[in-house]
Amino acid sequence: MKKILFSAFDAGGGNAVFPVVKEILKNKSFKALSLIGGPSKEIFKREKIKHIDADVLRVKDLKTLVIKFKPNIFIGGTSAGLTFDKKILNEVKKLGAKTIYIFDYWSRYWERFSSDKKDFKYLPDMICVMDDRAKKEMMAEGIDRHLIKITGNPHFDYFQKNIKKGVEGKSTILFVSQPYVEKKEEVGYDEFEVLDDILNVSRGIADDFRVIIRPHPKEKSGKFNKYLDVRVKIDDKTPIEKLLSRAGIIVGMNSMVLFQAAVAGKKVISYQPNLKTRDFSISSELGLSKLAITRKDLKKLLQGYWQDNFPKFKKAINVIIPNATKNVINLIKKMDKYEKNK
């Protein structure tokens, strides 16, 4: 019986990994152990997947656990920074295990596999990516093309599952936040500026509106409390699919949630005022939503929305590689078969 060690920390990584864990658990040829930390813990709890809380373990204890389990294969979701999975990666490799990371979004490629500089210190044996575009962008940043396999993101298999149409509230704006306040000099804006503009513009053009703030998993509780009033509510509990279903329009910066909403056919605005960097909102680049970089742009789009004249965007046809979970599982089986035939 082959043993697979799973890990995830950031929410994007957790979402990319959990569908694979679910399928592996159905296969009696494999034994699985999931080491999960950070925002990914809530995802694994939601999906009712048994896991070990990596956040409460010291590095020494993590390494001891890995040595005791002795995995044949390691599969991780990617995260920037020195997350716990990077601290045990070399230990996993010493045991002779094959290592796989599943990428979840079109940005910050080298950062996921490096320390604080571009050193590719934490490269696995294989990287599963969303599409050919991601592969090309990775190669442009110096990652060996032989490591990259195009499988699709397993999370995308679940993307539209619980997003409903016909239940939208016209007056409801869903603001999808991200923690950018410390990066304002780099990107040109932060989440507070974006939210302020959404509220001020809406007050000037709509008599009846309300804003639901969806904090990012990394944002601290109470961060947006100063905005609470009769028109503004914070919701970090309701499943995101339900919030997307109920919202008339979704506004954010470049979150994966905007892409999820756009693929489901929702009205989406990526608002990035004074943008200084490349636009990492993939839904805008694919023509599924609109990028606004000035308050005037935002006002025009929201006016169009309230006047039932919001721009029409192309449907999300062939923008997602289907059966991504199955594609990753097939790679695992091929890897296992190769090991048996060595």
For each residue, the residues with C-beta under 8 A, 3 or more apart:
1: 28 29 30 31
2: 29 30 31 72 73 336
3: 30 31 32 33 69 70 71 72 73
4: 24 30 31 32 33 71 72 73 74 75 332
5: 32 33 34 35 66 69 71 73 74 75 92 97
6: 17 20 21 32 33 34 35 36 74 75 76
7: 17 34 35 36 37 54 74 75 76 77 84 85 88
8: 13 14 16 17 18 34 36 37 38 40 43 44 76 77 79 85
9: 13 14 36 37 38 39 40 54 77 79 83 84 85
10: 13 14 38 39 40 77 78 79 80 83
11: 14 15 38 39 40 42 43 216 217
12: 15 16 77 78 104 105 155 256
13: 8 9 10 16 17 40 76 77 78 79 102 104
14: 8 9 10 11 17 18 36 38 39 40 41 43 44 77
15: 11 12 18 43 77 104 155 158 256
16: 8 12 13 19 20 77 78 102 103 104 153 154 155
17: 6 7 8 13 14 20 21 40 75 76 77 102 154
18: 8 14 15 21 22 43 44 47 49 154 155
19: 16 22 23 154 155 157 158 324 325
20: 6 16 17 23 24 75 102 154 325 328 329 332
21: 6 17 18 24 25 32 34 44 49
22: 18 19 25 26 47 49
23: 19 20 26 27 325 326 329
24: 4 20 21 27 30 32 329 332
25: 21 22 32 49
26: 22 23
27: 23 24 30
28: 1
29: 1 2 336
30: 1 2 3 4 24 27
31: 1 2 3 4
32: 3 4 5 6 21 24 25
33: 3 4 5 6 52 69 71
34: 5 6 7 8 21 44 49 50 51 52
35: 5 6 7 51 52 54 62 65 84 85 88
36: 6 7 8 9 14 40 41 44 51 52 53 54
37: 7 8 9 40 41 53 54 55 83 84
38: 8 9 10 11 14 41 55 79 83 217 218
39: 9 10 11 14 42 43 217 218
40: 8 9 10 11 13 14 17 36 37 43 44 77
41: 14 36 37 38 44 45 51 53 55
42: 11 39 45 46 217
43: 8 11 14 15 18 39 40 46 47
44: 8 14 18 21 34 36 40 41 47 49 51
45: 41 42 48
46: 42 43 239
47: 18 22 43 44
48: 45
49: 18 21 22 25 34 44
50: 34
51: 34 35 36 41 44
52: 33 34 35 36 57 65
53: 36 37 41 56 57
54: 7 9 35 36 37 57 62 84
55: 37 38 41 84
56: 53
57: 52 53 54 61 62 65 84
58: 61 62
59: 62 63 84 87 88
60: 63 64
61: 57 58 64 65
62: 35 54 57 58 59 65 66 84 87 88
63: 59 60 66 67 88 91
64: 60 61 67 68
65: 35 52 57 61 62 68 69
66: 5 62 63 69 70 71 88 91 92 95
67: 63 64 70 91 95
68: 64 65
69: 3 5 33 65 66
70: 3 66 67 95
71: 3 4 5 33 66 74 92 95 97
72: 2 3 4 96 97 98 336 339
73: 2 3 4 5 97 98 99 100 332 335 336
74: 4 5 6 7 71 89 92 97 98 99 100 124
75: 4 5 6 7 17 20 100 101 102 328 332
76: 6 7 8 13 17 85 99 100 101 102 124
77: 7 8 9 10 12 13 14 15 16 17 40 101 102 104
78: 10 12 13 16 101 102 103 104 112 113
79: 8 9 10 13 38 83 85 112
80: 10 108 111 112
81:
82: 86 87 115
83: 9 10 37 38 79 86 87
84: 7 9 35 37 54 55 57 59 62 87 88
85: 7 8 9 35 76 79 88 89
86: 82 83 89 121 122
87: 59 62 82 83 84
88: 7 35 59 62 63 66 84 85 91 92
89: 74 85 86 92 93 99 122 124
90: 93 94
91: 63 66 67 88 94 95
92: 5 66 71 74 88 89 95 97 99
93: 89 90 96 97 99
94: 90 91
95: 66 67 70 71 91 92
96: 72 93
97: 5 71 72 73 74 92 93
98: 72 73 74 125 126 335 339
99: 73 74 76 89 92 93 124 125 126
100: 73 74 75 76 124 125 126 127 128 328 331 332
101: 75 76 77 78 112 113 124 126 127 128
102: 13 16 17 20 75 76 77 78 127 128 151 153 154 328
103: 16 78 109 112 127 128 129 130 134 153
104: 12 13 15 16 77 78 130 153 155 256
105: 12 108 130 256 280 282
106: 130 133 134 137 280 282
107: 254 280
108: 80 105 111 112
109: 103 112 113 134 137 138 141 143
110: 113 114 118 120 141 142 143
111: 80 108 114
112: 78 79 80 101 103 108 109 122
113: 78 101 109 110 120 121 122 123 124 143
114: 110 111 117 118 119 120 121 122
115: 82 119 121 122
116:
117: 114
118: 110 114 141 142
119: 114 115
120: 110 113 114 123 142 143
121: 86 113 114 115
122: 86 89 112 113 114 115
123: 113 120 127 143 144 147
124: 74 76 89 99 100 101 113 127 147
125: 98 99 100 147
126: 98 99 100 101 147 148 149 331 335
127: 100 101 102 103 123 124 138 143 147 148 149
128: 100 101 102 103 149 150 151 327 328 331
129: 103 134 135 138 148 149 150 151
130: 103 104 105 106 133 134 150 152 153 156 320 321
131: 134 135 150 152 321
132: 135 136 150
133: 106 130 136 137
134: 103 106 109 129 130 131 137 138 150
135: 129 131 132 138 139 145 148 150
136: 132 133 139 140
137: 106 109 133 134 140 141
138: 109 127 129 134 135 141 143 148
139: 135 136 142 143 144 145 148
140: 136 137
141: 109 110 118 137 138
142: 110 118 120 139
143: 109 110 113 120 123 127 138 139 147 148
144: 123 139 147 148
145: 135 139 148
146:
147: 123 124 125 126 127 143 144
148: 126 127 129 135 138 139 143 144 145
149: 126 127 128 129 331
150: 128 129 130 131 132 134 135 321
151: 102 128 129 154 321 324 327 328 331
152: 130 131 156 157 320 321 322 323 324 327
153: 16 102 103 104 130 156 320 324
154: 16 17 18 19 20 102 151 157 158 324 325 328
155: 12 15 16 18 19 104 158 159 324
156: 130 152 153 159 263 320 321 324
157: 19 152 154 322 323 324 325
158: 15 19 154 155 161
159: 155 156 163 260 263 264 320
160: 163 260 263 264
161: 158 241
162: 239 241 242 245
163: 159 160 241 244 245 260 261 264 266
164: 167 245
165: 168 245 264 265
166:
167: 164 245 246
168: 165 172 245 246 247 248
169: 172 246 247 248
170: 248
171: 206 208 209 210 248
172: 168 169 209 210 211 212 246 247 248 249
173: 198 202 209 210 211 212 247 248 249 250 251
174: 211 212 214 243 244 246 247 249 250 251
175: 194 195 198 211 212 213 214 251 252
176: 214 250 251 252 253 255 257 258
177: 191 195 213 214 215 216 219 224 252 255
178: 191 216 252 253 254 255
179: 182 191 216 218 219
180: 183 184 187 189 190 191 253
181: 184 190 191 192
182: 179
183: 180 186 187 190
184: 180 181 187 188 189 190 193
185:
186: 183 276 277
187: 180 183 184 190 272 275 276 277
188: 184 272 273 274 275 276 277
189: 180 184 193 194 253 272 273 274 275
190: 180 181 183 184 187 193 194
191: 177 178 179 180 181 194 195 253
192: 181 195 196
193: 184 189 190 196 197 273
194: 175 189 190 191 197 198 251 252 253 271 272 273
195: 175 177 191 192 198 199 211 213 224 227
196: 192 193 199 200
197: 193 194 200 201 271 273 295 298
198: 173 175 194 195 201 202 211 251 271 298 302
199: 195 196 202 203 211 227 231 232
200: 196 197 203 204
201: 197 198 204 205 295 298 299 302
202: 173 198 199 205 206 209 211 302
203: 199 200 206 209
204: 200 201 299
205: 201 202 299 302 303 306
206: 171 202 203 209 302 306
207:
208: 171
209: 171 172 173 202 203 206 231
210: 171 172 173 231 232 233
211: 172 173 174 175 195 198 199 202 231 232 233
212: 172 173 174 175 233 234 235 243 247
213: 175 177 195 224 227 232 233 234 235
214: 174 175 176 177 235 236 240 243 257
215: 177 219 221 223 224 234 236
216: 11 177 178 179 219 255
217: 11 38 39 42
218: 38 39 179
219: 177 179 215 216 223
220: 223
221: 215 236
222: 225
223: 215 219 220
224: 177 195 213 215 227 228 234
225: 222 228 234
226:
227: 195 199 213 224 232 234
228: 224 225 232 233 234
229: 232
230:
231: 199 209 210 211
232: 199 210 211 213 227 228 229
233: 210 211 212 213 228
234: 212 213 215 224 225 227 228
235: 212 213 214 238 243
236: 214 215 221
237:
238: 235 242 243
239: 46 162 242 243
240: 214 243 244 257 260
241: 161 162 163 244 245
242: 162 238 239 245 246
243: 174 212 214 235 238 239 240 246 247
244: 163 174 240 241 247 250 257 260 261 264 266
245: 162 163 164 165 167 168 241 242
246: 167 168 169 172 174 242 243
247: 168 169 172 173 174 212 243 244 250 266
248: 168 169 170 171 172 173 267 305
249: 172 173 174 266 267 268 269 302 305 310
250: 173 174 176 244 247 257 258 261 266 267 268 269
251: 173 174 175 176 194 198 268 269 271
252: 175 176 177 178 194 255 257 258 268 269 270 271
253: 176 178 180 189 191 194 258 270 271 272 281
254: 107 178 258 270 272 279 280 281 282
255: 176 177 178 216 252 258 259
256: 12 15 104 105 259 260
257: 176 214 240 244 250 252 260 261
258: 176 250 252 253 254 255 261 262 268 270 281 283 289
259: 255 256 262 263 281 282 283 288
260: 159 160 163 240 244 256 257 263 264
261: 163 244 250 257 258 264 266 268 283 289
262: 258 259 265 266 268 283 286 288 289 313 316
263: 156 159 160 259 260 283 288 316 319 320
264: 159 160 163 165 244 260 261 316
265: 165 262 315 316
266: 163 244 247 249 250 261 262
267: 248 249 250 305 310
268: 249 250 251 252 258 261 262 283 288 289 290
269: 249 250 251 252 289 290 292 298 301 302
270: 252 253 254 258 279 281 283 284 289 290 291 292
271: 194 197 198 251 252 253 292 297 298
272: 187 188 189 194 253 254 275 279 281 291 292 293
273: 188 189 193 194 197 292 293 294 295 298
274: 188 189 293 294
275: 187 188 189 272 279 293
276: 186 187 188
277: 186 187 188 280
278:
279: 254 270 272 275 284 285 291
280: 105 106 107 254 277
281: 253 254 258 259 270 272 284 285 289 291
282: 105 106 254 259 285 286
283: 258 259 261 262 263 268 270 286 288 289
284: 270 279 281 287 288 289 290 291
285: 279 281 282
286: 262 282 283 316 319
287: 284 313 314
288: 259 262 263 268 283 284 313 314 316 319
289: 258 261 262 268 269 270 281 283 284 313
290: 268 269 270 284 301 311 313
291: 270 272 279 281 284
292: 269 270 271 272 273 297 298 300 301
293: 272 273 274 275 297
294: 273 274 297 298
295: 197 201 273 298 299
296: 299 300
297: 271 292 293 294 300 301
298: 197 198 201 269 271 273 292 294 295 301 302
299: 201 204 205 295 296 302 303
300: 292 296 297 303 304
301: 269 290 292 297 298 304 305 310 311
302: 198 201 202 205 206 249 269 298 299 305 306
303: 205 299 300 306 307 309
304: 300 301 307 309 310 311
305: 248 249 267 301 302 308 309 310
306: 205 206 302 303
307: 303 304
308: 305
309: 303 304 305
310: 249 267 301 304 305
311: 290 301 304
312:
313: 262 287 288 289 290
314: 287 288 317
315: 265
316: 262 263 264 265 286 288 319 320
317: 314
318:
319: 263 286 288 316
320: 130 152 153 156 159 263 316 324
321: 130 131 150 151 152 156 324 327
322: 152 157
323: 152 157 326 327
324: 19 151 152 153 154 155 156 157 320 321 327 328
325: 19 20 23 154 157 328 329
326: 23 323 329 330
327: 128 151 152 321 323 324 330 331
328: 20 75 100 102 128 151 154 324 325 331 332
329: 20 23 24 325 326 332 333
330: 326 327 333 334
331: 100 126 128 149 151 327 328 334 335
332: 4 20 24 73 75 100 328 329 335 336
333: 329 330 336 337
334: 330 331 337 338
335: 73 98 126 331 332 338 339
336: 2 29 72 73 332 333 339 340
337: 333 334 340 341
338: 334 335 341 342
339: 72 98 335 336 342
340: 336 337
341: 337 338
342: 338 339
